[in-house]
């Protein structure tokens, strides 16, 4: 790229995103005081501040495209910046978790030589899980909130609290990449757009999805998916503790191998491991990663105390892998064009995807239709493997009872899945059982 790129920002997240895209740039810190009016006119203020920063740096260099951003959070007419202290961080994060809030990012590009400027604003609405004081305290023990707007970051452990987002994911990180590409194109730099097109169509294939019976556009071959899973598994095993319990391991491997053999996807090696959260040993959850990794929390194995129930849970997680829900979720969150650029820059799955971004994304919820399909596949694979598929319904009944008696936790099987009634109804439909009136009522 002949035109040098200058980033007018000290943000580590913005620098990292540009590096992952393979863009060469240098950093020049702006020396301006940001203007007010963010709460009153957030989009106008975001663009004005981004332009202010970009023009300041452009006035101090001879040539190049200067890129600047201004990102802030607004909730109920109140701007949420970086917390002043830990007390302010606790209050801020608790408030943000109670109601949706909006992240605004103004982005500006200035051609320093021609003195031409372009600006835009991206807006993303965030919905979080309501957090308890205990959950916030546990989070702050591992992550410092004082350098983060709103006291959390979506690309790190803060992503665990996000229920869904409406808008650009990268906007929340601090650099709306799609807007950036458009502004560069207006400035006459079309290389990024070309890379996006080549990345999108050059590495994509149409594959038949054995779980859904439909053709899916996929960017990652099985080999790349497995490499990605290897990288993400290393990260997950740093977050949680592997449980070395011969009795639990033998049970998990025995049931898991039968489920894997009964699944519709046999070209990968499935790996089943028991984990626990040392700070909350009562977590009831299971997690699947691309490429065949299935992690089951120790407490879940106690709740699913029959092999029929455990088989249904493992079938559910294997179902996610068979349907490649993890890959499709990453493609949807990150955007096809950006993922295409990333995959053309490197063969290293860890570098190409960014383990922090991928890990945070995969720990968020699946779409409800994906979860219901996984329930159906779980019952199907359990039956094929010789287990009683009604174990799925019995396990769901246990989860419903636990939900009624106990407060929700950050990682809980009944918290990150559709309502109990919908799951039972979907399972009964898969098993060809009669749907009772109560099933319809509970599914509403």
KELUM-653552 format. One line per field, with one value per residue (C-alpha): residue number from 1; x, y, z. Coordinates in steps of 0.2 Angstrom, whole numbers, plus 5000, padded with zeros to 4 digits. Example, Ala and Ser with C-alpha at 12.3 -4.5 7.8 and 13.67 -1.06 7.14 Angstrom:
% residues 2
num [1,2]
px [5062,5068]
py [4978,4995]
pz [5039,5036]
END
This chain:
% residues 444
num [1,2,3,4,5,6,7,8,9,10,11,12,13,14,15,16,17,18,19,20,21,22,23,24,25,26,27,28,29,30,31,32,33,34,35,36,37,38,39,40,41,42,43,44,45,46,47,48,49,50,51,52,53,54,55,56,57,58,59,60,61,62,63,64,65,66,67,68,69,70,71,72,73,74,75,76,77,78,79,80,81,82,83,84,85,86,87,88,89,90,91,92,93,94,95,96,97,98,99,100,101,102,103,104,105,106,107,108,109,110,111,112,113,114,115,116,117,118,119,120,121,122,123,124,125,126,127,128,129,130,131,132,133,134,135,136,137,138,139,140,141,142,143,144,145,146,147,148,149,150,151,152,153,154,155,156,157,158,159,160,161,162,163,164,165,166,167,168,169,170,171,172,173,174,175,176,177,178,179,180,181,182,183,184,185,186,187,188,189,190,191,192,193,194,195,196,197,198,199,200,201,202,203,204,205,206,207,208,209,210,211,212,213,214,215,216,217,218,219,220,221,222,223,224,225,226,227,228,229,230,231,232,233,234,235,236,237,238,239,240,241,242,243,244,245,246,247,248,249,250,251,252,253,254,255,256,257,258,259,260,261,262,263,264,265,266,267,268,269,270,271,272,273,274,275,276,277,278,279,280,281,282,283,284,285,286,287,288,289,290,291,292,293,294,295,296,297,298,299,300,301,302,303,304,305,306,307,308,309,310,311,312,313,314,315,316,317,318,319,320,321,322,323,324,325,326,327,328,329,330,331,332,333,334,335,336,337,338,339,340,341,342,343,344,345,346,347,348,349,350,351,352,353,354,355,356,357,358,359,360,361,362,363,364,365,366,367,368,369,370,371,372,373,374,375,376,377,378,379,380,381,382,383,384,385,386,387,388,389,390,391,392,393,394,395,396,397,398,399,400,401,402,403,404,405,406,407,408,409,410,411,412,413,414,415,416,417,418,419,420,421,422,423,424,425,426,427,428,429,430,431,432,433,434,435,436,437,438,439,440,441,442,443,444]
px [5000,5009,4999,5005,4992,4994,4983,4979,4976,4985,4972,4979,4963,4963,4982,4979,4964,4974,4989,4978,4972,4990,4989,5006,5004,5012,5005,5004,4995,4983,4985,4967,4954,4938,4922,4906,4889,4890,4874,4864,4869,4880,4882,4887,4899,4907,4911,4916,4929,4936,4938,4946,4959,4963,4965,4976,4988,4986,4993,5009,5013,5017,5007,4997,4980,4976,4964,4955,4941,4931,4921,4909,4894,4877,4863,4847,4855,4870,4888,4898,4917,4931,4927,4936,4939,4933,4917,4912,4917,4905,4891,4894,4894,4879,4869,4874,4869,4852,4846,4852,4866,4873,4891,4895,4911,4915,4928,4937,4950,4960,4972,4986,4993,4976,4968,4952,4942,4929,4919,4906,4898,4894,4881,4879,4866,4872,4861,4869,4865,4859,4875,4875,4887,4896,4898,4905,4918,4923,4926,4936,4948,4953,4951,4955,4940,4948,4955,4939,4924,4909,4921,4921,4928,4918,4934,4940,4931,4918,4911,4904,4891,4884,4868,4867,4872,4864,4876,4895,4905,4921,4913,4912,4930,4933,4936,4921,4930,4917,4915,4934,4935,4921,4931,4947,4938,4932,4950,4955,4963,4953,4966,4956,4940,4949,4956,4939,4932,4946,4946,4927,4926,4944,4943,4925,4917,4899,4897,4882,4878,4873,4864,4852,4852,4856,4871,4882,4895,4910,4927,4936,4941,4940,4959,4958,4943,4953,4968,4957,4950,4967,4971,4955,4956,4973,4965,4950,4961,4970,4954,4947,4955,4956,4948,4959,4946,4948,4930,4923,4935,4931,4913,4914,4925,4914,4898,4907,4915,4898,4890,4904,4902,4884,4886,4884,4902,4916,4930,4936,4942,4931,4939,4930,4937,4931,4934,4929,4929,4939,4929,4912,4912,4893,4893,4882,4888,4896,4905,4910,4924,4927,4936,4929,4932,4919,4921,4910,4910,4911,4895,4885,4891,4884,4867,4867,4868,4863,4872,4856,4856,4875,4873,4860,4871,4886,4875,4869,4887,4892,4877,4884,4901,4892,4881,4897,4887,4903,4911,4895,4893,4910,4907,4891,4898,4914,4907,4911,4922,4933,4935,4940,4953,4960,4961,4971,4984,4991,4990,4991,4974,4978,4985,4971,4957,4963,4961,4954,4941,4936,4936,4925,4913,4911,4907,4892,4875,4870,4855,4840,4837,4854,4851,4835,4843,4857,4844,4836,4853,4857,4841,4845,4863,4859,4846,4858,4871,4859,4854,4837,4834,4821,4836,4836,4819,4823,4839,4829,4817,4831,4838,4821,4820,4838,4833,4818,4828,4845,4851,4858,4877,4888,4890,4874,4867,4849,4854,4862,4849,4831,4817,4814,4797,4804,4818,4806,4794,4809,4815,4798,4796,4812,4807,4790,4781,4764,4766,4755,4745,4757,4772,4764,4760,4778,4785,4777]
py [5000,5016,5028,5027,5023,5033,5028,5043,5032,5024,5010,4993,4985,4996,4992,4974,4974,4983,4971,4956,4963,4964,4983,4992,5008,5019,5028,5046,5051,5066,5081,5088,5089,5080,5090,5087,5084,5065,5062,5075,5071,5055,5052,5070,5071,5054,5060,5077,5070,5058,5072,5083,5069,5065,5083,5086,5072,5076,5094,5087,5075,5078,5064,5049,5043,5047,5036,5041,5035,5041,5027,5029,5020,5028,5021,5031,5048,5045,5043,5029,5032,5023,5021,5033,5019,5001,5007,5017,5002,4990,5003,5006,4987,4983,4997,4992,4974,4979,4988,4988,5001,5008,5009,5024,5025,5040,5036,5048,5047,5063,5063,5074,5079,5084,5090,5080,5072,5058,5053,5041,5034,5016,5011,4994,4990,4978,4967,4959,4946,4954,4953,4950,4958,4942,4939,4957,4954,4937,4946,4960,4948,4942,4958,4976,4987,5004,5005,5000,5010,5003,4993,4978,4973,4962,4954,4947,4939,4953,4944,4930,4943,4947,4940,4947,4962,4972,4980,4978,4968,4977,4994,4988,4983,5001,5001,4998,4989,4989,5008,5010,5000,5012,5028,5021,5018,5035,5041,5032,5017,5002,4988,4983,4981,4970,4960,4957,4951,4939,4933,4931,4921,4914,4903,4900,4883,4877,4862,4850,4851,4834,4841,4853,4845,4862,4869,4881,4894,4890,4898,4885,4867,4853,4854,4873,4870,4857,4869,4883,4871,4866,4884,4888,4872,4878,4895,4887,4875,4891,4898,4882,4867,4850,4837,4822,4810,4792,4787,4803,4802,4783,4787,4802,4793,4778,4787,4800,4787,4779,4796,4801,4785,4788,4805,4811,4818,4805,4815,4822,4815,4819,4823,4824,4832,4836,4853,4864,4882,4884,4899,4891,4873,4872,4877,4866,4868,4860,4868,4862,4870,4868,4853,4840,4847,4844,4850,4845,4854,4841,4847,4843,4825,4824,4831,4820,4805,4792,4787,4791,4809,4811,4804,4817,4831,4825,4822,4840,4846,4835,4841,4859,4852,4842,4857,4868,4881,4888,4892,4899,4910,4917,4921,4930,4940,4945,4947,4937,4951,4953,4935,4933,4946,4938,4920,4927,4935,4919,4901,4901,4898,4906,4922,4922,4922,4930,4918,4931,4937,4919,4913,4927,4925,4906,4908,4918,4911,4902,4907,4898,4888,4881,4876,4867,4858,4853,4846,4836,4829,4825,4814,4807,4802,4795,4783,4778,4774,4763,4775,4780,4797,4802,4805,4822,4826,4820,4830,4846,4843,4843,4859,4867,4862,4869,4885,4887,4884,4892,4909,4910,4909,4916,4899,4888,4876,4882,4901,4900,4890,4892,4891,4873,4871,4875,4862,4848,4852,4851,4834,4826,4831,4823,4807,4807,4808,4817,4835,4839,4855,4860,4858,4872,4883,4881,4885,4902]
pz [5000,4994,5005,5023,5037,5053,5068,5079,5095,5109,5110,5111,5104,5089,5086,5087,5075,5062,5064,5062,5046,5040,5038,5041,5051,5063,5079,5082,5098,5095,5107,5108,5121,5117,5115,5125,5120,5119,5129,5120,5102,5103,5084,5080,5095,5090,5073,5078,5091,5078,5066,5079,5083,5065,5059,5074,5069,5050,5054,5061,5046,5028,5020,5024,5029,5047,5055,5072,5082,5097,5106,5121,5129,5132,5143,5147,5142,5152,5146,5154,5152,5161,5180,5192,5205,5210,5218,5203,5192,5202,5201,5182,5177,5188,5180,5162,5165,5170,5154,5136,5132,5115,5110,5098,5088,5078,5064,5053,5040,5034,5019,5027,5010,5001,5017,5013,5027,5029,5044,5050,5065,5070,5083,5092,5105,5119,5130,5145,5158,5175,5186,5204,5216,5218,5200,5198,5212,5205,5188,5195,5203,5186,5176,5180,5175,5177,5160,5151,5146,5155,5166,5154,5137,5125,5118,5134,5149,5148,5133,5145,5151,5134,5129,5112,5102,5088,5076,5073,5085,5081,5085,5103,5103,5097,5078,5067,5053,5040,5042,5041,5024,5017,5022,5015,4999,4998,5001,4986,4994,4987,4992,5008,4998,4985,4999,5006,4990,4987,5005,5005,4989,4987,5003,5005,5000,4999,5010,5014,5032,5038,5053,5044,5027,5019,5010,5020,5015,5025,5026,5036,5030,5043,5045,5049,5061,5071,5071,5078,5091,5097,5100,5109,5119,5126,5131,5139,5149,5156,5162,5170,5179,5172,5184,5186,5193,5185,5189,5181,5166,5163,5163,5152,5139,5139,5135,5124,5113,5109,5106,5094,5085,5082,5076,5058,5057,5058,5050,5066,5083,5097,5114,5130,5146,5164,5170,5185,5190,5206,5211,5209,5210,5207,5189,5179,5161,5146,5132,5114,5103,5085,5079,5091,5109,5122,5140,5154,5171,5186,5194,5178,5179,5196,5191,5175,5187,5174,5158,5148,5154,5151,5134,5130,5136,5126,5111,5112,5112,5098,5089,5089,5082,5068,5063,5064,5075,5082,5065,5058,5074,5072,5054,5058,5073,5064,5046,5031,5023,5038,5042,5023,5025,5041,5033,5018,5029,5038,5039,5058,5065,5082,5073,5060,5071,5087,5101,5113,5101,5096,5114,5120,5105,5107,5126,5121,5118,5102,5093,5100,5084,5085,5103,5099,5085,5096,5108,5094,5089,5107,5108,5091,5095,5112,5104,5090,5103,5113,5127,5132,5123,5136,5147,5138,5145,5163,5163,5157,5171,5184,5176,5178,5196,5199,5191,5202,5218,5215,5208,5191,5188,5175,5167,5169,5157,5160,5158,5141,5133,5127,5140,5147,5138,5121,5123,5129,5115,5102,5110,5110,5091,5087,5097,5088,5105,5107,5112,5127,5129,5144,5132,5121,5136,5143,5126,5124]
END
